[in-house]
Amino acid sequence: MVPYVVSSGRLPRGLVVERTKKVYESFGLEALLDAVGVEWRNPKAAPGAWLPIEGFDSFDFESRLPSEWMDIIRESGGKPLRGRALCKDSDGLCAWRPVKIVDYNQAKDMYEVAFENSRSNETTLIHRVKLFIYGEDPRIFVNRFVGAYYRRAYAESLIRYTHYIDNMPTDEIPELNNEQIANIITQALAARSFKGKSQLDTQSLIIEVNKEFAKVMNKIVFDRQMKSKGKNFIGGNLMLQPPPKKRREYYGLIKIPSYKFIATYKSFGAASMLIKNEAIKAEERINLECLEVQDKEIFNTNFNKTLKLEEFKQIEVSSISQCSYYLRETWVSKIKDIIREKFKNSGEFFNLEEKNHELYTKSKLKKFFTLVKIRMEETIRFLFEKSFTKYVDSILHFVPVACTVTSSNKVENLYDKSQLDDLGHPPFPLFSIELAATGSPEEMPTYTQDPKKLIEIA
């Protein structure tokens, strides 16, 4: 599949489609099938010809679903698709004839086609395994046809194989001895439901077991003769499906190509910090402390009453100061204590007493400190992102969708449905501003706080 909009540096869709068409046209169905060695011209000469090949088809080779092929017809204004169908002529031989695909019969899982250059407008139903549609890869279609061809041959051979064994004479095959029969009866009657029923008739069971034993013995003889005589055995060689590969034992030995294990292990140990238990434990504790910091909040967003500007400012400054103190003092101290505790007996790998700067820059301790630094930076970034997002959402929660001010005593706010659903009632005012009367009755009252400062602080 080629996208309609391709990125820079790639071939245009039209050019790729044209090149693909030329590649597909260079292959012929007849030549590909002949190269594989399947008999498609004379259906009677094919192995298992009395079995319909449609029953052995596989949908794993489909490049498009039937509905997608029909969508192409509808998008083109009803123009039928073109292809080639395997049809039998009057002489009994088959050929790949050009057809037009008109529709798809979902009930029968077959395509309705009309033959090209035909005087009549009659249509016929063709199964997908016998229908090649222009636009699909002919090599994939041939693999589909060949797969169904050989699965049919395997099934026909298995039917004959089972029939031969079931009809072989069993008169001269010895039956099971008394000891074997007694053992079988004991195992069969050991079930809990048979306890206390010693008078059961086991004769029919013994007869059935003897028949199965005779079949197994005949199968062994038949397999030995078929292997030695091959195609000259019973009118031709049976095309039995090859047996599945034996699974390797769980504790079996598997050949591994030789490689420098010691050098590879040393290289890995030199590059990795997580080869010492102390480093793993320290990183685990540090990650827990960082996760605890991420759960904190920089701002106070729990507003339960209307606040004056100074009260709001004091609450937020206090919350920011507490979080800042925890980050600068408590959090950093905990990280230092964890590193000292875990690395105090770690030896040369994480030597906290190292004084040589050149050795320190090449040591694992510096790599570990760099890792801790990056982890702490990420923690602070996540903390800030979460806190600022929550702070903005809490402020917007009190902002109405529309506001109509009639007078200083009458203000109508319109809130969104989500704001009302959260509280069950309209939000209370977040800020309160007092009006102060001037000394002159001619002058209008003024605010005790400049409203612009509310916007700047919030």
N, C-alpha and C positions, 0 to 999 in steps of 0.2 A: 504494500500500500504506500502510495506517495502522497504527502499532504499537498493541498492546494496552494498554501502559502509556505514557501521554503525559506530557510534562513540563508544569510549571505554566505557565499562560498560553495553552495550546492547547486547541482544542475536543476534547471527549471523543470516543472512537472511535465509540460508538453514534450520536451526533449526526451525525458526518461520514458514516457509512455510510448513514443515512436520507436525508440531503441528496443524496448521490451517487445513490441509487436513484431519487429523484424526478427528478433531472436526466436519467438514462438513460431513464426512462419517458416523458419529454417528447418524445423523438425516436422517430419511426417508421421502420422499415426501408424501407418502400415510398416514403415521402416523401423520404428521403435519397437513395435510388437514382434516383428520378425527377428530383430536383434536379441530379444529376450528368449525367443524360442517357444512361444505359446502358439497353439493351433486355434486361429480365429476364423479362417476361411471356411473350413469344413467342420461344422459343429459336431457331426457324428464321430469324427476322429479324435475329438478332445476327450481326455479322461473324465469320467463322470458326466458325460453329456446328457444322461437321462435325468440329472438333477438340475434344477433351474439355477443359473449363476446369480440371479438377483438375491437369492436367500443368503449369499455369502459376501455381500457387499459390506464395505466399511465406510462410515461417514467421517473418518479421521482425515480424509484427503479433501474435504470440501473447502474451497476458498471463499464461498459465499453461501448463505442460507437460501433455500428456495424463495422465501419472501423477498430477499435482497435482489435476486434475479428478476422477480416480477416487478419490483420497484423500478428497475432500470427500464423495463418495458413501459411502465406508466409514465415515467419522467420523459421518455422520448415520444410521447403522444400516441402510444399504442403500437409503435414500430416493433415487430417481433425480433427476437434474438436469432442469430445464425449459429449453426453448428453442424455436427456430423453424427449420424446414428448408425449403429450396427444392425443391418436388416438382412433378412434371408430372401434370396431371389427364387424364381420359379424352379431353377435347377438344383435347389437345396444348398447352394453355397452362399456365404455371407459377404457383405461389402459395406464399407463406410460411405454412406450416401449423405449429401448435403440436405439439411432440413432447416425449417424455420420454427423456433420455439414460440408457441402462441400463449400457452397458459400452463398452470400447474394444478394437478388434481391431488389435493391434500388427502382425501379419503383413501386413495389407492397409492399415494406416494409415487406418482409417475408424472412425467411431463407430456403435455399435449403438443404434438408437432405436426407440421405439414411438410411434405416432400417438395423440394424445389423442382421447377420445370415439370410440374405435374399439371395435367389439364383439369383434374377434378380438385375441388376445394375440401376434400375429405381430410380429416385429421386422425391420428392414431396416438396411442399412449406408449411411451418408451420409458423404461427404467433408467435411472441416473447412471448406472454402471455401464450402460450401452450408449450413453449420450455424451458426446464431447461438445462443450460450448466454447465458441470463440471468445477469447479473453482470459481463459485459464491456461495454466502452464501444461502443455501436452505431456511433458515428462511426468508430472504428478498424476495426471489422468491415467497414463499407461501403468504407473505403479499401482494405482487403484484397481485397474482391470486385472493386472497380473496377480495381485493379492487375492482377489475373489476367485480367479482361475485356479490357483493352487490350493486355496482352502476347500474348494469344491472337490478337487482331485484327492485331497487328504480325506475328506469325509466319505467319498465313494470307496476309497481303498479301505478305510476303517470298517465300513459296512461289510465289504466282501471278506475282510480279515476275520471279523466276528462271526460271519456266517460260516466260513470254512471250519473254524474251531468248534462251533456249536454242533456241526453235523459230522464231525469225525467219529468213527466207531469207538466205543468204550468197553467192548466186551472183554478184551484181553487185558485191560488195565486192572491191577489188583486193588481191592478195597482196603480201607483202613483196618489195622489190626485191633484186637480187643483192647489193648492198653490205650491206644490213641482214642478209641471210641469212649472208653470210660473217662478219660481225661476231659474230653469235650462235654460229655453229659454233666460231669461235676462242675465244670465252669459255667455251663448254661443254667443249671439249677441252683447256682450260688446266690442268685438274686433274692432280695428280701421277700418279694411277692410269692416266691415258690417254696418258702419254708413250710414244712409240715405237709407237703403234697408229694409224697414219695410214689404214689400210684399213677403218675402222669405217663401218658403214652409218648415215648421218645422215638418210636420207630420211624415216623415220618421225618423227624429231625435228622436221624442218621442217614436216611435215604437221600435227603437234600444235600447233606454234607458230602456224601460219597459222589454225588453228581458233580458238585463243584470241584472236588478233588480230581475227578477224571478230566474235567475241562482244563484245569491247571496243568496236568501232566500232558494233555494233548497240545496245549499252548507251548510248552517247553519244546516238544518234538517239532511242532510246526515252525517255531522261530529258528530252530537249528537247521532245518531243511531249507528254509527260505534264505537264510544267510549264506549257506553253502552253494545253492543252485541259482539264486538270484532271478534273472529274467526268464530262465527256462523252467520256472516252478509255477505250475497251475496257470498256464496261459499268460504269463507276464508278471513283471515285478510290481509289487504293491508299493504305491507312493505313500507310505506312512509318514506322519509328521515326526520330525526328529525329537527325541526325548528331551525334556528340559534339563538345563545344566544343573548339576548337583550343587547345593548350597554348601559354602564352606562352613566348617565347624566353628563354633564361637571361639574356641581356644586353639584353632588351627594355626599353623605357621603360614605366613604370607611373605613372599619374596619382596624385599625392599631393596631398591638400588643402593649401592654403597655410596656413602657420602661422609664428609668430615664432621662427625658428630661433636667431637670435643671442641674443634675450632668454632663450629656454629653455636654451640652452647656458650662458649666464652664470649663470642660477639654479642649474643643476646643478653647475657648477664651484664656486659659492660654498658649496654644501651638502656637497659630497663632498671627502674628503681624498685619495682615490686618483686624483688627476689629475697627480701628479708622480711621476716614477720613484723619487726618493729615498724618498718615503713608502712606496711599494710594497716596495722592497728592505728598508727598515727593519722593516716589519711582518713580512716573511717571515723575517728573521733572529731577530726577537724570538719569533715563534711556534716556531721550532726550539729556542730556549733553553727555552721553557716546556714543550715536549714532552719535553725532556731531564730537566727537573725532575720531571715527572709519572712518569717511569720510576724515580725514586729511591724509597727506603723509609725511613720514620722509625724503625721498630722493627727489631730484629734477631730474625728468626724462624728462623734456621738453628741449631736445637738438635741437637747430635750426641752429647750425653752428659748424665748426670744432674748437676744443678747445685745448689749450696747457695744459700740465699736471698741472701746478700751477693754471690755471683758473678753471679746472675741480675740483681740490681739494678744492679751495676756495668756489665754488658754493655749493658743497655737505656739507662742514662743516657749511656754513651759514644756509642751509636748516635744517640740524640736530639740530643746536643750537636754531633756532626759534621754532621747534617742541618741543624740550626738555624744553624750557622756558615755553611754553604754558601748557605743562603737569604738570610741577612742581609748577608753580605760578598761572596761570589763571584758569586752570581746577580745581585744588584742592580748590582754593578760592571760586569758584562757588558752589562746592559741600558743603562746609562749610556754605555758606550763605543760601543755600536751607534748610539745616537741622535746622539752627537757626531760620529761618523765619517760618517754618512749625511747629516746636515743642516748640515755645516760650510759648504757652498757652495750651499745651497738658496735663498738670497735672501730676499725679503720673505715668502714663503709660510710658511716654518718658520724664523723668525729666532730663534736661540738667544740673541742679545744684546739682545733686546727688553727695555727698562726701563720702558716705559709700561704700567702695570697695566691700564688701560682697553682699550688696543689688544690686550694679551695675552689678555684674557677673550673677545674677539671673533675671535681669530685661529684658524687651523687647527692651530697648535701646541698650544693648549690642548685642542682636540678630540682630537688625537692622543695627548696625555698621558692624557686620560681613557680612551681606548680601551685604552692599554697598562695602565693601572691595573686596569681591569675584567678584562683578560686575565690579569694576574698574580694577582688575587684568585680567579679561576676555577681557575687552576693549583694554588694552595695548597689550595683546597677539594677538588679531585679527588685531590690527593696525600694529604690527610688521610683521605678516604673510603676510598681503596684501601689505605692503610697500616693503618688501624684494622680494616678487614674482614679483611685477611690476618693481623693479629696475633690477632684473636679466633679465627679458624679454626685457627691453629697451636696455641693453648692448648686449644681444644676437641678437637684431635686426640689429646691425651694423657688426656682425661677418659673413663673407662670408662662403659659403659651401666649397670652394676651393680657393686657392691663388697661383698665379704663379708670382714669382719675377724674371724678366729678368735683370733689372739693377735698380739703384737708381731712374731713371726717368721713368721706364716702369714697372708697376705692374698691373696684370690682376686679377680681383676678380669675382668669380662666386657666384651669390646669388640665394636663393631659390625663387620659384614663389610667395609664400606668402609675402616675403619681398618686392618684386617688386609691388605686388598688393596693398599693404598698401600705398605706396608713389606714385606709377605710374612711378618711375624711380629708378635707383640703389641708395642705401643710400650713403650719403656723408661720408668721413672719420671722425670718432669721435675725434681722437687725431692727433696732428701734432708734429713731431719731427724734429728739425733742425740739419743739418750737419755742423760741424765746421772744417775748414781746419787747418792742423798742419803747423808749421813753415818749416818743411822739405818737399821738393817735393817727396821724396822717401816714406814717410809714407802715409797710407790711411787716408781719412777723418774720423772723429769720431763724435758720437752723442752728442749733448749738454746735453741730459738726458739719463740715463740708461734705456733701454726698459723694463728691469725687474721691475722697479718701477711702470710702467703703470699697469702691471698685479697685483702687490701688492695693489695699490690704488684702482683699479677698482674692 
